[in-house]
């Protein structure tokens, strides 16, 4: 067994030194300061007690440091996964109940088992079924739903709903009961965080603060909002005035727990856990690969499945919620100079210290502040201009993207992502079932062949060169048959037909039968079938079939070789 593959920390731990440790510690301090309010906020977004977010930020970070391959990815609760957790659990139990918390723990465990198993089986390629437009649309719609769901905390009203329509309707009905002190705190925190994100760093630099320090201060702005509003709530006794606070948070480290062994509950949560796993994996790998590329490093997607899977198992067994790699935290971790996954382990220690010593203060934290933190965090996820870009480039991908957005907004996150995946796969099958093909001719003075409709090329009436620009499989095999035979009928003078195959990297059994049928039908019509530029792996498989032994023509190494061999009559007549 390759231990370094399954235990990636063995790759960097032997060379770990003082310089790396100091860089990791600095990054860990900054990420810890950022992670505390985020963890609390995302737990509340998932409908869970605030401390569950802290629990989900301790053991998972330590486990990922052992099994993960990204040097800078920061694992923990994230907005989209928290929303999906709430959507999965809402039909099964009421938020805040022990059954709801048990469901969140089980969701993390099931997700962890799925991800780990997928990693062992090297199934990382499954994430490719989520196209970028679908992911972009889903994240955009989720960001809108998340932001809308937090307005009730900004206003201090009771509202509910699992999609934008029901949330908006509930907010309109209850807006008259808005709590003014809550609104002032929430709106104030929201404006401060929005200002900090765009203008605080330039302002600090203008005031003479060193650029790196200004960047650090800007990224830790949420903790300042937390401190100020917590002090205000404590000194002014805002809870008496109707301001909702986080409330009592259990002090101490999380205890190991066992997930419920209710088989029916496992079945009910399995589909949601799979969606959470795939979406979390895609988000995590995208962030990890982007950051790794900046340092000319690489990550192993299959091992990342194991890293995220074991992290989720750790979250579930320690009373946490589903986790994945977060974009904002990971970027902060990267920018702060983290060199190894040990930075995550150090951050976990920081979170653990917070659960031991800061929970009395956290009790006075207004929920409106956490809501403002969430809204500002998810604002960067909303990318509506992507709709315009996708429309201009691909109407089909735009349709899948728009369907994902509309269903997520109007129905649920599960419906949105499921529809997006199905539409992406359906569009792929449709496009590849009608592969592009072109009759090609020789570009004068060269050995290159190009589409006769696009270029001025040399042709031979008795020889037709047909280039097929797609692998051949069951969905397009019959289409190829129809294309070839239609071409033979349209050009009755054809004596030789060459299939030009540089784009064909796979031929399945259905396509093989179609090629055999094409060969026999062309023979009956007095036309010889030839192949050119067949890829080595494809040729290796064809050698074990009856197609080549019954082939009416030959297999040429290059299309130019086929031209030279088959067009002598055209060349002679032209010269004569």
KOLRORO-351673 format. One record per residue (C-alpha): residue number from 1; residue in three letters; x, y, z. Coordinates in steps of 0.5 Angstrom, whole numbers. Example, Ala and Ser with C-alpha at 12.3 -4.5 7.8 and 13.67 -1.06 7.14 Angstrom:
<pts>
    n  res     xx     yy     zz
    1  ALA     25     -9     16
    2  SER     27     -2     14
</pts>
This chain:
<pts>
    n  res     xx     yy     zz
    1  UNK      0      0      0
    2  UNK      2      7     -2
    3  UNK      2     10      5
    4  UNK      4     17      2
    5  UNK     -2     17     -2
    6  UNK     -7     15      3
    7  UNK     -3     20      9
    8  UNK     -1     26      5
    9  UNK      2     29     11
   10  UNK      8     24     11
   11  UNK     10     28      4
   12  UNK     11     35      8
   13  UNK     11     33     15
   14  UNK     19     30     15
   15  UNK     21     37     12
   16  UNK     17     41     17
   17  UNK     21     46     20
   18  UNK     21     53     24
   19  UNK     20     58     18
   20  UNK     14     54     16
   21  UNK     11     53     23
   22  UNK     12     61     24
   23  UNK      8     62     17
   24  UNK      3     57     19
   25  UNK      2     60     26
   26  UNK      1     67     23
   27  UNK     -4     64     18
   28  UNK     -8     60     24
   29  UNK     -9     66     28
   30  UNK    -12     70     22
   31  UNK    -17     64     20
   32  UNK    -19     63     27
   33  UNK    -21     70     28
   34  UNK    -25     70     22
   35  UNK    -28     63     23
   36  UNK    -31     64     30
   37  UNK    -36     68     27
   38  UNK    -37     64     21
   39  UNK    -38     58     25
   40  UNK    -43     61     29
   41  UNK    -47     64     23
   42  UNK    -47     58     19
   43  UNK    -50     54     24
   44  UNK    -55     58     25
   45  UNK    -56     58     18
   46  UNK    -57     51     18
   47  UNK    -62     51     24
   48  UNK    -57     49     29
   49  UNK    -55     51     36
   50  UNK    -49     56     35
   51  UNK    -44     52     38
   52  UNK    -45     46     33
   53  UNK    -41     51     28
   54  UNK    -35     51     33
   55  UNK    -35     43     34
   56  UNK    -35     43     26
   57  UNK    -29     47     26
   58  UNK    -25     43     31
   59  UNK    -24     36     29
   60  UNK    -25     36     22
   61  UNK    -19     41     21
   62  UNK    -15     37     25
   63  UNK    -17     30     21
   64  UNK    -16     34     14
   65  UNK     -9     36     16
   66  UNK     -7     29     16
   67  UNK    -11     26     10
   68  UNK    -12     32      5
   69  UNK     -7     34      0
   70  UNK     -9     42     -1
   71  UNK     -3     46      3
   72  UNK     -8     52      4
   73  UNK    -15     49      4
   74  UNK    -19     51     10
   75  UNK    -25     46     12
   76  UNK    -31     48     16
   77  UNK    -38     50     15
   78  UNK    -40     54      9
   79  UNK    -46     57      7
   80  UNK    -48     53      1
   81  UNK    -48     47      5
   82  UNK    -51     50     11
   83  UNK    -57     52      7
   84  UNK    -57     45      4
   85  UNK    -57     42     11
   86  UNK    -63     46     13
   87  UNK    -67     44      7
   88  UNK    -65     37      8
   89  UNK    -67     37     15
   90  UNK    -73     41     15
   91  UNK    -78     36     13
   92  UNK    -76     31     18
   93  UNK    -76     35     25
   94  UNK    -77     42     27
   95  UNK    -70     46     28
   96  UNK    -67     47     35
   97  UNK    -70     40     37
   98  UNK    -66     34     39
   99  UNK    -68     30     33
  100  UNK    -66     36     28
  101  UNK    -59     36     31
  102  UNK    -59     28     31
  103  UNK    -61     29     24
  104  UNK    -55     34     22
  105  UNK    -50     29     26
  106  UNK    -52     23     22
  107  UNK    -52     28     15
  108  UNK    -45     29     16
  109  UNK    -43     22     18
  110  UNK    -47     19     12
  111  UNK    -44     25      7
  112  UNK    -37     23     10
  113  UNK    -38     15      9
  114  UNK    -40     17      2
  115  UNK    -34     21      0
  116  UNK    -29     17      3
  117  UNK    -32     11     -1
  118  UNK    -32     15     -7
  119  UNK    -24     17     -6
  120  UNK    -22      9     -4
  121  UNK    -26      7    -11
  122  UNK    -23     13    -14
  123  UNK    -29     16    -17
  124  UNK    -27     23    -17
  125  UNK    -29     24    -24
  126  UNK    -36     24    -22
  127  UNK    -36     31    -20
  128  UNK    -35     32    -27
  129  UNK    -43     31    -28
  130  UNK    -44     38    -25
  131  UNK    -42     43    -31
  132  UNK    -39     50    -29
  133  UNK    -46     53    -31
  134  UNK    -50     49    -27
  135  UNK    -45     50    -21
  136  UNK    -45     57    -22
  137  UNK    -53     58    -23
  138  UNK    -54     54    -16
  139  UNK    -49     58    -12
  140  UNK    -52     64    -15
  141  UNK    -59     62    -13
  142  UNK    -57     59     -6
  143  UNK    -53     66     -5
  144  UNK    -60     70     -6
  145  UNK    -64     65     -2
  146  UNK    -59     65      4
  147  UNK    -59     73      4
  148  UNK    -66     73      4
  149  UNK    -67     68      9
  150  UNK    -62     72     14
  151  UNK    -67     79     13
  152  UNK    -71     76     19
  153  UNK    -65     77     23
  154  UNK    -64     84     21
  155  UNK    -71     86     22
  156  UNK    -72     82     28
  157  UNK    -78     78     26
  158  UNK    -81     71     25
  159  UNK    -81     69     18
  160  UNK    -80     62     15
  161  UNK    -79     59      8
  162  UNK    -75     54      4
  163  UNK    -74     58     -2
  164  UNK    -75     65     -4
  165  UNK    -82     66     -6
  166  UNK    -84     63      1
  167  UNK    -79     67      5
  168  UNK    -81     73      1
  169  UNK    -88     72      3
  170  UNK    -87     71     10
  171  UNK    -82     77     11
  172  UNK    -88     81      8
  173  UNK    -93     79     12
  174  UNK    -89     80     19
  175  UNK    -85     86     17
  176  UNK    -90     91     21
  177  UNK    -87     87     27
  178  UNK    -80     89     26
  179  UNK    -76     91     32
  180  UNK    -72     97     32
  181  UNK    -66     96     36
  182  UNK    -65     89     32
  183  UNK    -66     93     26
  184  UNK    -60     98     28
  185  UNK    -55     93     30
  186  UNK    -56     89     24
  187  UNK    -56     94     19
  188  UNK    -51     98     22
  189  UNK    -46     91     22
  190  UNK    -48     90     15
  191  UNK    -46     97     13
  192  UNK    -40     97     16
  193  UNK    -38     90     13
  194  UNK    -40     92      6
  195  UNK    -35     98      7
  196  UNK    -30     94     10
  197  UNK    -30     89      4
  198  UNK    -29     95     -1
  199  UNK    -26    101      2
  200  UNK    -23     99      9
  201  UNK    -16     97      6
  202  UNK    -15    103      1
  203  UNK    -17    108      7
  204  UNK    -12    104     12
  205  UNK     -7    105      6
  206  UNK     -8    112      5
  207  UNK     -7    113     12
  208  UNK      0    110     12
  209  UNK     -2    103     14
  210  UNK      3     98     11
  211  UNK     -1     94      6
  212  UNK      0     87      9
  213  UNK     -3     90     15
  214  UNK     -8     93     12
  215  UNK    -10     87      9
  216  UNK    -10     83     15
  217  UNK    -14     88     19
  218  UNK    -20     88     13
  219  UNK    -20     81     13
  220  UNK    -21     81     21
  221  UNK    -27     86     20
  222  UNK    -32     81     22
  223  UNK    -29     80     29
  224  UNK    -29     87     30
  225  UNK    -37     88     29
  226  UNK    -38     82     33
  227  UNK    -34     85     39
  228  UNK    -37     92     38
  229  UNK    -45     89     38
  230  UNK    -43     84     43
  231  UNK    -41     89     48
  232  UNK    -47     94     46
  233  UNK    -52     88     48
  234  UNK    -49     87     54
  235  UNK    -48     94     57
  236  UNK    -55     96     54
  237  UNK    -58     90     56
  238  UNK    -61     89     49
  239  UNK    -64     83     50
  240  UNK    -70     86     54
  241  UNK    -71     91     48
  242  UNK    -73     84     44
  243  UNK    -66     84     41
  244  UNK    -65     76     39
  245  UNK    -58     74     42
  246  UNK    -54     67     41
  247  UNK    -56     65     48
  248  UNK    -52     60     52
  249  UNK    -47     56     49
  250  UNK    -44     50     52
  251  UNK    -37     51     55
  252  UNK    -32     46     53
  253  UNK    -30     41     48
  254  UNK    -34     37     44
  255  UNK    -36     30     46
  256  UNK    -35     24     42
  257  UNK    -42     22     40
  258  UNK    -45     16     36
  259  UNK    -50     18     30
  260  UNK    -57     15     31
  261  UNK    -58      8     28
  262  UNK    -65      9     25
  263  UNK    -65      5     19
  264  UNK    -71      9     16
  265  UNK    -67     16     18
  266  UNK    -61     14     14
  267  UNK    -65     12      8
  268  UNK    -69     19      8
  269  UNK    -62     23      9
  270  UNK    -58     19      4
  271  UNK    -60     23     -3
  272  UNK    -59     29      1
  273  UNK    -52     27      3
  274  UNK    -50     25     -4
  275  UNK    -52     32     -6
  276  UNK    -48     35     -1
  277  UNK    -42     31     -2
  278  UNK    -42     32     -9
  279  UNK    -43     40     -9
  280  UNK    -38     40     -3
  281  UNK    -33     36     -6
  282  UNK    -34     41    -13
  283  UNK    -33     47     -9
  284  UNK    -27     45     -5
  285  UNK    -23     42    -11
  286  UNK    -24     48    -15
  287  UNK    -22     52     -9
  288  UNK    -16     48     -8
  289  UNK    -14     47    -15
  290  UNK    -14     54    -16
  291  UNK    -10     56    -10
  292  UNK     -5     50    -11
  293  UNK     -4     53    -18
  294  UNK     -1     59    -16
  295  UNK      4     56    -12
  296  UNK      6     51    -17
  297  UNK      3     45    -13
  298  UNK     -2     40    -14
  299  UNK     -8     36    -11
  300  UNK    -10     29    -12
  301  UNK    -18     30    -13
  302  UNK    -19     22    -11
  303  UNK    -15     23     -4
  304  UNK    -19     30     -3
  305  UNK    -25     26     -3
  306  UNK    -22     22      3
  307  UNK    -20     28      6
  308  UNK    -27     31      6
  309  UNK    -30     25      8
  310  UNK    -26     23     14
  311  UNK    -27     31     16
  312  UNK    -34     30     15
  313  UNK    -34     23     19
  314  UNK    -30     27     25
  315  UNK    -35     33     25
  316  UNK    -41     28     25
  317  UNK    -38     24     31
  318  UNK    -36     30     35
  319  UNK    -43     33     35
  320  UNK    -42     38     29
  321  UNK    -45     39     22
  322  UNK    -43     37     15
  323  UNK    -37     41     12
  324  UNK    -33     42      6
  325  UNK    -27     47      4
  326  UNK    -29     54      4
  327  UNK    -27     59     -1
  328  UNK    -26     66      3
  329  UNK    -23     62      9
  330  UNK    -18     58      4
  331  UNK    -16     65      1
  332  UNK    -15     68      7
  333  UNK    -11     62      9
  334  UNK     -7     63      3
  335  UNK     -6     70      3
  336  UNK     -4     70     10
  337  UNK      2     65      8
  338  UNK      0     58     10
  339  UNK      5     53      8
  340  UNK      2     47     10
  341  UNK     -4     44     13
  342  UNK     -2     44     20
  343  UNK     -4     51     19
  344  UNK    -11     48     19
  345  UNK     -9     44     25
  346  UNK     -7     50     29
  347  UNK    -13     54     27
  348  UNK    -17     48     30
  349  UNK    -13     49     37
  350  UNK    -16     56     37
  351  UNK    -23     54     36
  352  UNK    -22     49     41
  353  UNK    -20     55     46
  354  UNK    -25     59     44
  355  UNK    -30     54     46
  356  UNK    -27     53     53
  357  UNK    -26     61     55
  358  UNK    -30     65     50
  359  UNK    -37     62     50
  360  UNK    -40     66     56
  361  UNK    -38     73     52
  362  UNK    -41     69     45
  363  UNK    -48     69     49
  364  UNK    -49     76     48
  365  UNK    -48     76     41
  366  UNK    -54     79     37
  367  UNK    -56     74     32
  368  UNK    -57     80     27
  369  UNK    -49     81     27
  370  UNK    -49     74     25
  371  UNK    -54     75     20
  372  UNK    -50     81     17
  373  UNK    -44     77     17
  374  UNK    -47     71     13
  375  UNK    -50     76      8
  376  UNK    -44     80      6
  377  UNK    -40     73      6
  378  UNK    -45     70      1
  379  UNK    -46     77     -3
  380  UNK    -39     75     -7
  381  UNK    -42     68     -9
  382  UNK    -48     72    -13
  383  UNK    -46     72    -20
  384  UNK    -52     74    -24
  385  UNK    -47     77    -30
  386  UNK    -45     70    -31
  387  UNK    -52     69    -34
  388  UNK    -51     74    -40
  389  UNK    -44     71    -41
  390  UNK    -47     64    -42
  391  UNK    -52     66    -46
  392  UNK    -48     69    -51
  393  UNK    -43     63    -51
  394  UNK    -48     57    -51
  395  UNK    -56     58    -51
  396  UNK    -56     50    -49
  397  UNK    -52     51    -42
  398  UNK    -55     58    -41
  399  UNK    -62     54    -41
  400  UNK    -59     49    -36
  401  UNK    -56     55    -32
  402  UNK    -63     58    -32
  403  UNK    -67     52    -30
  404  UNK    -62     51    -24
  405  UNK    -63     58    -22
  406  UNK    -71     58    -22
  407  UNK    -72     52    -19
  408  UNK    -67     53    -13
  409  UNK    -71     60    -12
  410  UNK    -78     58    -13
  411  UNK    -77     50    -10
  412  UNK    -71     48     -7
  413  UNK    -64     47     -7
  414  UNK    -65     40     -8
  415  UNK    -69     41    -14
  416  UNK    -65     46    -17
  417  UNK    -58     42    -17
  418  UNK    -62     36    -19
  419  UNK    -65     39    -25
  420  UNK    -58     42    -27
  421  UNK    -55     36    -27
  422  UNK    -60     32    -31
  423  UNK    -60     38    -36
  424  UNK    -53     38    -37
  425  UNK    -53     30    -38
  426  UNK    -59     31    -43
  427  UNK    -55     36    -47
  428  UNK    -49     32    -47
  429  UNK    -52     26    -50
  430  UNK    -56     30    -55
  431  UNK    -50     34    -57
  432  UNK    -46     28    -58
  433  UNK    -52     24    -61
  434  UNK    -51     28    -67
  435  UNK    -44     29    -68
  436  UNK    -41     34    -72
  437  UNK    -38     31    -78
  438  UNK    -35     35    -85
  439  UNK    -33     33    -92
  440  UNK    -26     35    -92
  441  UNK    -21     36    -98
  442  UNK    -14     37    -99
  443  UNK    -11     44    -98
  444  UNK     -7     46   -104
  445  UNK      1     45   -103
  446  UNK      0     42    -96
  447  UNK     -2     35    -93
  448  UNK     -7     38    -89
  449  UNK    -15     37    -90
  450  UNK    -20     42    -88
  451  UNK    -28     43    -89
  452  UNK    -30     44    -96
  453  UNK    -35     49    -94
  454  UNK    -30     53    -90
  455  UNK    -24     53    -95
  456  UNK    -22     52   -102
  457  UNK    -19     45   -102
  458  UNK    -18     40   -108
  459  UNK    -23     34   -108
  460  UNK    -23     28   -112
  461  UNK    -30     26   -114
  462  UNK    -29     19   -114
  463  UNK    -26     19   -107
  464  UNK    -30     22   -101
  465  UNK    -26     24    -94
  466  UNK    -31     24    -88
  467  UNK    -28     27    -82
  468  UNK    -32     25    -75
  469  UNK    -31     30    -69
  470  UNK    -33     25    -64
  471  UNK    -32     19    -60
  472  UNK    -37     14    -63
  473  UNK    -42     10    -58
  474  UNK    -49      8    -57
  475  UNK    -52     15    -57
  476  UNK    -49     17    -64
  477  UNK    -48     10    -68
  478  UNK    -55     10    -72
  479  UNK    -53     18    -73
  480  UNK    -47     16    -76
  481  UNK    -50     10    -81
  482  UNK    -55     15    -83
  483  UNK    -50     21    -85
  484  UNK    -45     16    -89
  485  UNK    -51     13    -93
  486  UNK    -54     20    -94
  487  UNK    -47     22    -97
  488  UNK    -46     16   -101
  489  UNK    -53     17   -104
  490  UNK    -52     24   -105
  491  UNK    -45     23   -109
  492  UNK    -47     17   -113
  493  UNK    -40     17   -117
  494  UNK    -36     16   -110
  495  UNK    -32      9   -110
  496  UNK    -28     10   -104
  497  UNK    -30     13    -97
  498  UNK    -25     15    -92
  499  UNK    -27     16    -85
  500  UNK    -22     21    -82
  501  UNK    -22     19    -75
  502  UNK    -17     24    -71
  503  UNK    -22     26    -66
  504  UNK    -25     19    -65
  505  UNK    -22     16    -58
  506  UNK    -27     11    -56
  507  UNK    -31      6    -60
  508  UNK    -36      2    -56
  509  UNK    -40     -4    -58
  510  UNK    -46     -1    -61
  511  UNK    -42      4    -65
  512  UNK    -37     -2    -68
  513  UNK    -44     -6    -70
  514  UNK    -46      0    -74
  515  UNK    -39      1    -77
  516  UNK    -40     -6    -79
  517  UNK    -46     -5    -82
  518  UNK    -44      1    -86
  519  UNK    -38     -3    -89
  520  UNK    -43     -8    -91
  521  UNK    -48     -3    -94
  522  UNK    -43      1    -98
  523  UNK    -40     -6   -101
  524  UNK    -47     -7   -103
  525  UNK    -47      0   -106
  526  UNK    -40     -2   -110
  527  UNK    -36      3   -105
  528  UNK    -30      1   -101
  529  UNK    -30      4    -94
  530  UNK    -23      6    -91
  531  UNK    -20      9    -84
  532  UNK    -15     14    -83
  533  UNK    -11     17    -77
  534  UNK    -14     12    -72
  535  UNK    -12     13    -65
  536  UNK     -7      7    -62
  537  UNK    -12      5    -57
  538  UNK    -18      5    -61
  539  UNK    -14      1    -66
  540  UNK    -12     -4    -61
  541  UNK    -19     -6    -60
  542  UNK    -21     -6    -67
  543  UNK    -16    -11    -68
  544  UNK    -19    -16    -64
  545  UNK    -26    -15    -68
  546  UNK    -28    -18    -75
  547  UNK    -29    -11    -78
  548  UNK    -22    -10    -80
  549  UNK    -22    -17    -83
  550  UNK    -28    -16    -87
  551  UNK    -27     -8    -89
  552  UNK    -27     -7    -96
  553  UNK    -22     -2    -96
  554  UNK    -15      0    -92
  555  UNK    -13      3    -85
  556  UNK     -8      9    -87
  557  UNK     -4     12    -82
  558  UNK     -5     19    -85
  559  UNK    -11     22    -89
  560  UNK     -5     25    -94
  561  UNK     -3     18    -95
  562  UNK    -10     16    -96
  563  UNK    -10     21   -101
  564  UNK     -4     19   -105
  565  UNK     -6     12   -105
  566  UNK    -14     13   -107
  567  UNK    -14     19   -112
  568  UNK     -9     17   -117
  569  UNK    -15     17   -123
  570  UNK    -16     24   -121
  571  UNK     -9     27   -121
  572  UNK     -8     23   -128
  573  UNK    -14     26   -131
  574  UNK    -12     33   -128
  575  UNK     -5     32   -131
  576  UNK     -7     30   -137
</pts>
